[in-house]
Amino acid sequence: MLQVYADSFIKRLYFVKHSFRFGFIQGHSYLKEDQIFKLDQVLNSEHSEGIIAEYEQQMTALIGSGYGISFAAGRMAFYILMESLGIGSRDEVILPGFTCSVMPNAVFRTGATPVFTDIDTETFGSKAEEIEKKISSRTKMIVAQHSFGIPCDIQPIIELGKKHGIFVVEDCAITLDSSINGIKVGNWADASIFSTDHTKPLNTLIGGFLYTKDEFIYKKIKSLSVGLPHLNKNHQARLYRQFLFERKYYMPENYQMGIYLNKLYSLKQRLNLNSKCTFLDSDYTKQSSTLKNYPYPAKMPPFLAQLGLFELERWDTEKKQRKKLLDRYINIMAQSNFNKYLPKVYLNSKLEIIPLRFVFSLPDSKHLLNKINRYIDINMIWFRTPVICCPNGPESLGYVWGSCPESERVGLNIVNWPCVIPEDWASQIVDIFQDAMNEKIKILT
């Protein structure tokens, strides 16, 4: 089977070398050689805890005036927060239908039960009216999710939490630095969690962050996190190699080659019974939650904290570029026959949206996606079903089909458009978007 795949791969090499494609992950091509050298130094150093502290300080400052702690993943920050609150057996945690499998699996790890609620079709995030329907005497936490860079309507959710005495946490895994009336996401609820996975607003390959303005909560979580282990050195070395791979291939001109190489690597991994994971993907299935492929929770690798510091240095420039690209997409839709499908939230003057992806729902979107597949990696579009990244289906994690009808309906026609791209490729992706909205795809060479 490997030989058949290799032959097919070789036949396509010529075409791959002469094409480009946009994904939803941007490699760190902007890094200079001295920065790469610094990452290598930190990776191989035995004394790098100070870098984690510096990263935590700067990341916290970006979010607000509270307190922050880093972890190896956002789900780990979520888990240790639940642990600090004593959430466990017979308790319930409310999550949005648009979520990733790692979130309910973190709930299962505590012994509690995840309860899924429908989304707000304007913000693609959590909605107070839907949450209230699912509150019970067992509800101990509400997760309010901000999606794709768009703040959800958070204030009614905060009021709901106060009314029922329920802890509210903002899920900012896919939204960073956006704000409502000048108040940034992450500063509304009792605490908030962020992700810096390579698909997220700030890319450190893997990583998570917990933020709170409550000093008592912070001290409790800090005491729980002090003794956490690091990922072992071999695992960190695999992450470093993946970082170098993405730096080279996760660019439009090399992206398709990277996809084929990844498929080849994945096939080799499946054939190797002793293969080791690179990403923290054992948490996609409930059955694997007790496996010891890596410590859970774990500290953020110091070399990735250093990568985070490099990302933070350029954040102001990067977010301006993403906002500019978003404005161009909005203008195209506003001037086209598709303007009625533009979510009104993008025109809300009370919001500052730092987009991760430009998102809308379009009837018969499969027709559009089939046309753009040559230029956009549509396989990475999020929330085409509720509870994504479930190898055994959402129902394996307790989701009941029909329980979140808007999530299911919107997912059938959802479109994600990249906002995280190299600046010198902005014109090409805007041209593709313009043609897509005109029901055409221009052939670019």
N, C-alpha and C positions, 0 to 999 in steps of 0.2 A: 504493500500500500504506500509505503514511504517513497519507493521508486516512482510510482505512478504520479504521486503529488509533485516530486522533484522534476519529472519530465514536463508536466504542465506548467510548473513554475518557470522553467527555463524558456519555454515557448513564449511566455508572456513578458519576459525580461525586456525585450526591445521596446514593447509598447509602454511598459511602466516607466522606462527611462525617459520617454519622450512625452510624458503627461504630468499633470499636477492634480492634486485633490486636497480639499479642505477637511480637516478633522475637527474635533472639539477639544483637542489637547495641543498646546503649543510647547514645543521643545525649547530648552533654554539656549537657543542659538546666540543670544545677545551676550552671553558670558564670555569674558576674555580669558586668555590663557592663565594669567596670574590668579584669577578667581577660581578656575578649575584646579590649579595647584593648591589653593587654599582649602578647597573642599577635600582634596586628597590628603592634605596634612591633618585636617580635623578627623577624617575617617580613621586615620592610623594613629591618632594621639590617644593617650590614656588619661589626659587631663583637659577635658573640654566642657565640663559642666558650666563654666562661666559663659560659654556661648549660648547655652540653653537659657540661662537667666537673662542675658541681653536680648535674645529673641522674644522671650516672654514679655519683657518690659516694653519693647517697641511694638509688638503686636497688640498688647493691651492699650497702649497709647493711641493706636489707630482706631480701636473700637470705642474707647471712652475713658472715663476717669476711675474705673473700677479696678478689679484684680483679675489676673489671668494665669492659667496653668496650661502647659502643653502636654500632649499625649501622642502616642504613635498613630492614633486614628480618632476621628470625631466620635465614632461609636463608643470608644473607650472612655472618652470624656462623659458621654451620656450615661454609660454604665456606672461609672464611679460616682456620678451625681446621684443616681438612683440609690446606690449603695449608701451614700452619706445620709440620705433621707429615710433609710430603713425600709425602702420599698421591697416587698417580697411576696410570698405565697398569699393567694386570695386577693391581692391588690390588682388594680387595673390602671393602665397607662394609655391615654388617648393619643393616637397618631393620625395624620392625614392619609387619605387613600393614595395620594401621590407621595410615596416614600420609597426608600431602598430597603431591601431585605435585612440589611445589617441593623436597622433600627428595631424592628420587632424581635430580632434575635438577641439584641442586647437586653430587651425586656424579659425574654424567656430565661436568660442567664440569671436574672434575679429571682426567678420563680413566679413573677407576676404575669399578667395576661395583657397582650396588646389589644386595643379596641380601635377599629378604623372608622374614620369619619370622612364625609364627602368634602370636596373642595369648593372654593369660591371660583366660579368660572371666569371672573374678571382678573383676578390676581394669580390664579393657579396655585394658591396657597390655602392656608387654613381659614375656616369660616366659623364665627361664633355660634350662629344659629344651628349649624350642623353639629358642632361640638356639644351644645346643650342637650341635644336629643340623646346623646350617648352617655351622659353623666349618670353615675349610679353611686350608691353608698360605698362602693369599693374603689371609686376613682381617686387616685392619689397624685396623679400628675397629668397635665395637659401639655402636649407638644404643639406649639404654634409655629408652623413652617413658613418661611419666606422663600419663594421659588424663583429661580432663574435670574436673581437680582432684583425682583419686584417685591417690595414690602407687602405683607398681607395686611388686612384691616385688623391691626393688633389691639387697639384700645378696647373694643368690646370683649375681646378674649381675656384681657387683663381684668376687666370688670367682672367677667364671669368667674374667673378664678377667685377673686376676692369674695364674691357673693357666696360661693360654695366652700371657701376655705381650702382651695386646691392649688398646689404648687404649679406655676406656669413656667415653662422653659421655651425660649425661642430657638428653633432649629435654623441656624444661619449657615448651614453647610454649603448651600448654593447661592448665598447672598452675602456680600461683604461691602460695607461702607455706604450702602444705600440708606436713605433717611426719610422720615415722615415729619414734616414741619420742622426740619432742622435737627431732629433727634434720630441718631443712627440706630439701625437695627442692632439688637443685642442689648440695648439699654432700657427696654420697656418692661421686661418680665423679671422674675426672681433670679433667673440665671439664663445663660445662652451657651449654645455649643456651635463651634465652627469646624469646618474640615478644610485641610490644605492638600488633599489628595490631588493627583495630577489633572483631574477633570474639573477642579473647583476654582473659585476666583483667584486664589493665591496658590501657586503650584509649588509644593515641596515634595512631590512624588507621592508620599504618604504623610499623614500628620493630622492632628486634631487639636482643638483648643477649647478650654472652658473659661467663661468670663462671667463675673458677677460683681455687682456693686455692694453686695452684702458681705461685710467683713467676716461675720460668723460662719457663713457658708464657705467662704474662701478658706478660712483657717482649718475647717473640718476636712475639706477636700485636700488641702495641702498636706495635712497630717496623714491622710490615707495614701497620698501619692509619693511620699518621700521614699518609701522602701520598694517602689515598683522596679522591676528589672528592665534592662534594655533588651532589644532584639540582639541575638548573638552576633558575633563578628562576621560569621559566614553569611548570615542573612543581610547584614548591612552591606557587605561586599557585593551581594547580588543586586541590592538596591542601587548601589553606585554604578554598576555595569548597566542597569536599566536606564539610569539617568543619562549616561553617555550615549546609549542607543537612541533615546528619545531626543536628545540634543541634536543628533545627526539626522534622524529620519522623520521626526514629527514636525516637519515643515512642509508647506504645500508642494514644493518641487520634489520632495523625497517621500512624501507620506504614503503613496501607494506601494512603493518598495518596502517601506516599513511594515505595512499591513501583511504583505506576503511573507516577509521574514518572520513576523510574529506567528503566522499560521504554521509555518514550517517548524518553528521552535515549539509551539504548542503540541504539534503532532509528536515530536521527539519526546516531550515531557510525558505525554500519555503512554508512550511505549516504554518509558523508564519508570519502573515501579519504585525506585528510590529517589525520584525527583523531589526537589525542595521548592517550596513556594517563594515567590518574590513579593507579590502584593499580598495583602492580608485578606485573601478571598475564601478562607475556610468558614467565614461567618455568613455565607450566602444561604446555607441550608441549616435548618434547625438541628438535624441529626449530628452535624459536625461541631456543635457548640461546645462539646466537652473534649474535642481533640486538642492535643498539645503541639500543634504545628508551630506555634509561637506564643509567647506569654501574653496574657490578656487579663487586665490591661497592662500596657507597657509604656515606658518613657519614649519620647521622641528621640530618634538618633541625632546626635550632636551635629553631624555633617549636614543633615537636612535642616536643622535649625540655622546653620550658617547659610544654606541655600535660601531659607526664609528671609534672612537679613538682606541678602542680595535682591530678593523680590521686593521687599519693603522699600529699598532704596529707590526703585523705579516705579513704585506704585502710583504716585501722582501723575506721572506721564502716561502710564498704562491706562488708568481709569479715564483720563481725558480722551484718549484714543478710542476706547470702547464706547463712551458716550457719543462721540462724534459719529462713529459707525452706526450706532443705534438711531441717531437723528436722520441719517441718510436712508435707512430702512423704513422708518416711519414716514418720511416724505414720499417715498416711492409708493407705499401702500395708500397713503392719503390721496394721492393723485391718480390711483388706478381704480379699476372696477372692484378691487378687493378691499377698499377702504372700510366697508361695513364689517369686515372681519378683524379689523384692527382693535385689539382690546383697549377700551377707553382709559384703562389705568395708565397707559403710556402717555396720555394727554393730561394727566392730573398734575396741576401745578404745585400741589402740596407735597409731591414726592420728588425726591432725587433718586433716579434709578441708575445704578452702576451695573450694566447688564453683564451677565455671564453668557446668556443666549437670548436672542430675540425669538419670542414665542407667540404663536397664534394658532387658532384652530380653523381649518379650512375644509368645507365639504369636499368629498372625493380627493382627499389629500394624497391618497396612494398614487393617483395619476400624476400629480405634481412630483412626488418623491421619486417615482420611477424615472422621470425625465431628468432630475437633477443628480441622480445617483452617481453619474460619471464624475461630478465635481464636488459633491458633498457626501461625507460618510454617514449615510442615513441609518446605518446599523447602530449608531451611537445616539440616536434620538431618544430622549428620556420620556417616560411615563406614557408609553403607548398602551400599557396595561397598568393597573394599580400594583403597588409593591413590586418594583422592578428588581432585577438580578435574583430571580428565584428559579434555579434549575428545575425544581419540582413543581413550579407553579405557585401563585399567590395563596391558593387554598391550603398548601402545605404549611403555611405560617398562620393559618387561622382566618384568612380573608374569606368572606362569604360573597360569592358573586351575586350582584344585585343590591348589595348593602350600600354601595357608593355609586349610584347610577350616573352622576355627573362626571365623576372621575373616569368611569368606563366609557361614557359617550365622548367626552373630550379627547381621551386617549386614542380613540379610533381615528381621529382626524388631526392630531396635533402635529405641528411643524416646529422644529428647532432650527435656528439659523446661527452659525458661528459669529461670536463677537470677540473672541480671543484669537487674534491672528496677527502676524507680523504687519507692521504699518505699511510696508511697501507692497503688500498684497491687497490693500483695501479697495483699490479701484477694480481689480479683477473680480472680487467677490460681490461688489456692488453691481457690476455689470451682469453677473450671473443672476443675482436677485431680481434685477430689473427685467431681464428676459423671462425669468420664471414667472413673474407676476403678469407678464404678457403672454403666458402659455407657450413660451418658446425657450429654447436653450441655445445661446450663441456658441458656435464652435470656436474656441480660443486655442491658438497654437503657440 
